[in-house]
C-alpha cells in the first residue's frame, strides 16, 4: 500500500517546517496500531508518504490490506479534535493497494539500506497518483481485489481499465468505501 497525505505541500507551507514535522509525527503515530493490527509492516516513510507491505497471504487474510486503510481512516477521524486544536486542520490521505513480486536486498556502500525493488512498486505509485483523477481515497488493482474475501460492509465500484504513466499495459482498478 502506498499512502499519501492529501495537500501536503499546502499544509507544509501553512504550518512551517517545525509544525509540519510535528504533524507528521502525530500522523504516523496515529496510523501505527491500524498497521500492526492488520499484520502490516512499514517499509518506508518518504516525507508525507508511507509504504506498507504484507506478504500476499497475510495481506489477503481477513482482508488485512483493505482493513488497514479503513482502520487508519477511523484512527485519524478519532483524533480529529487533536489535529484541529494543534494544527488547525485534519489531514486526509489517499492510497493504492496492489500486489506483485518484490526483490528485497541490501544496497549501498557508505550508507547501507534494505530496499524493495520491482515493478509492483512503480505500478502501485502510479495507481495511487490516479486517486485525484477519479476523486477517490482508495484504488485497488484487479490483480489483488478478486483474491480477497471482503467483509465489513464495503461497497466496491469498478473504475475500469486505466493507463498508468510510463506503462504499456492498462490496469483494471476498483475503489472501495464504507
FIDREN-229524 format. One record per residue (C-alpha): residue number from 1; x, y, z; residue in one letter. Coordinates in steps of 0.05 Angstrom, whole numbers, plus 5000, padded with zeros to 4 digits. Example, Ala and Ser with C-alpha at 12.3 -4.5 7.8 and 13.67 -1.06 7.14 Angstrom:
<rs>
R  seq     X     Y     Z  type
R    1  5246  4910  5156     A
R    2  5273  4979  5143     S
</rs>
This chain:
<rs>
R  seq     X     Y     Z  type
R    1  5000  5000  5000     X
R    2  5024  5069  4981     X
R    3  4991  5120  5026     X
R    4  4999  5195  5012     X
R    5  4976  5255  5053     X
R    6  4929  5300  5013     X
R    7  4951  5372  5002     X
R    8  5016  5361  5039     X
R    9  5053  5418  5003     X
R   10  4999  5468  5021     X
R   11  4997  5442  5092     X
R   12  5073  5446  5099     X
R   13  5073  5518  5073     X
R   14  5017  5537  5120     X
R   15  5047  5505  5182     X
R   16  5121  5517  5171     X
R   17  5174  5463  5175     X
R   18  5175  5453  5251     X
R   19  5099  5447  5259     X
R   20  5095  5404  5196     X
R   21  5146  5357  5225     X
R   22  5105  5352  5289     X
R   23  5042  5339  5247     X
R   24  5078  5282  5210     X
R   25  5098  5251  5276     X
R   26  5026  5252  5302     X
R   27  5000  5228  5235     X
R   28  5046  5168  5231     X
R   29  5037  5151  5305     X
R   30  4962  5151  5296     X
R   31  4969  5101  5239     X
R   32  5013  5052  5276     X
R   33  4961  5010  5313     X
R   34  4920  5001  5249     X
R   35  4982  4976  5213     X
R   36  5001  4928  5269     X
R   37  4930  4902  5279     X
R   38  4928  4882  5205     X
R   39  4996  4849  5203     X
R   40  5025  4905  5160     X
R   41  5098  4924  5160     X
R   42  5123  4994  5148     X
R   43  5173  4990  5092     X
R   44  5188  5064  5086     X
R   45  5169  5134  5106     X
R   46  5182  5183  5049     X
R   47  5162  5252  5071     X
R   48  5086  5250  5075     X
R   49  5082  5181  5042     X
R   50  5084  5115  5077     X
R   51  5093  5048  5044     X
R   52  5062  4989  5080     X
R   53  5073  4917  5059     X
R   54  5046  4848  5073     X
R   55  5062  4780  5047     X
R   56  5006  4761  4998     X
R   57  4980  4711  5048     X
R   58  4977  4760  5107     X
R   59  4951  4817  5065     X
R   60  4893  4775  5039     X
R   61  4878  4743  5107     X
R   62  4817  4777  5137     X
R   63  4824  4830  5081     X
R   64  4881  4858  5124     X
R   65  4907  4905  5070     X
R   66  4838  4936  5059     X
R   67  4821  4938  5133     X
R   68  4886  4974  5147     X
R   69  4865  5032  5102     X
R   70  4797  5039  5136     X
R   71  4826  5029  5206     X
R   72  4876  5086  5192     X
R   73  4818  5129  5167     X
R   74  4780  5114  5232     X
R   75  4841  5127  5276     X
R   76  4853  5195  5245     X
R   77  4779  5213  5250     X
R   78  4781  5194  5324     X
R   79  4838  5244  5333     X
R   80  4807  5299  5291     X
R   81  4798  5346  5351     X
R   82  4872  5340  5368     X
R   83  4891  5357  5296     X
R   84  4844  5416  5294     X
R   85  4868  5442  5360     X
R   86  4943  5433  5347     X
R   87  4947  5447  5272     X
R   88  4881  5479  5251     X
R   89  4866  5422  5202     X
R   90  4851  5348  5196     X
R   91  4898  5312  5149     X
R   92  4868  5269  5095     X
R   93  4901  5216  5052     X
R   94  4895  5173  4991     X
R   95  4923  5104  4978     X
R   96  4933  5049  4927     X
R   97  4937  4975  4941     X
R   98  4969  4928  4890     X
R   99  5007  4862  4893     X
R  100  5066  4830  4858     X
R  101  5136  4804  4865     X
R  102  5187  4845  4903     X
R  103  5261  4834  4908     X
R  104  5289  4854  4976     X
R  105  5363  4866  4988     X
R  106  5416  4909  5019     X
R  107  5445  4964  4977     X
R  108  5496  5019  4987     X
R  109  5569  5027  5004     X
R  110  5575  5086  5053     X
R  111  5504  5081  5078     X
R  112  5472  5014  5074     X
R  113  5398  5005  5068     X
R  114  5350  4948  5056     X
R  115  5307  4963  4995     X
R  116  5248  4934  4958     X
R  117  5252  4935  4883     X
R  118  5206  4911  4828     X
R  119  5153  4934  4780     X
R  120  5100  4927  4834     X
R  121  5128  4989  4869     X
R  122  5126  5032  4807     X
R  123  5056  5007  4790     X
R  124  5029  5020  4860     X
R  125  5057  5090  4859     X
R  126  5025  5104  4792     X
R  127  4958  5076  4815     X
R  128  4960  5119  4877     X
R  129  4972  5180  4833     X
R  130  4905  5167  4798     X
R  131  4865  5177  4863     X
R  132  4857  5252  4848     X
R  133  4836  5240  4776     X
R  134  4780  5193  4798     X
R  135  4765  5234  4861     X
R  136  4772  5173  4907     X
R  137  4812  5158  4970     X
R  138  4829  5086  4953     X
R  139  4846  5048  4889     X
R  140  4858  4974  4886     X
R  141  4883  4934  4826     X
R  142  4847  4875  4797     X
R  143  4909  4832  4810     X
R  144  4892  4836  4884     X
R  145  4818  4851  4895     X
R  146  4788  4788  4865     X
R  147  4833  4747  4912     X
R  148  4807  4779  4976     X
R  149  4744  4759  5013     X
R  150  4715  4826  5032     X
R  151  4673  4832  5095     X
R  152  4652  4892  5136     X
R  153  4601  4928  5093     X
R  154  4648  4954  5039     X
R  155  4620  4978  4974     X
R  156  4660  4966  4910     X
R  157  4659  5005  4845     X
R  158  4698  4986  4783     X
R  159  4737  5045  4755     X
R  160  4756  5007  4693     X
R  161  4819  4996  4652     X
R  162  4867  5053  4666     X
R  163  4931  5076  4634     X
R  164  4989  5085  4680     X
R  165  5044  5135  4665     X
R  166  5104  5100  4632     X
R  167  5069  5033  4629     X
R  168  5047  4996  4565     X
R  169  4993  4953  4597     X
R  170  4929  4982  4626     X
R  171  4908  4960  4695     X
R  172  4836  4949  4718     X
R  173  4823  4988  4781     X
R  174  4769  4989  4834     X
R  175  4752  5034  4892     X
R  176  4721  5016  4958     X
R  177  4685  5055  5012     X
R  178  4640  5042  5072     X
</rs>
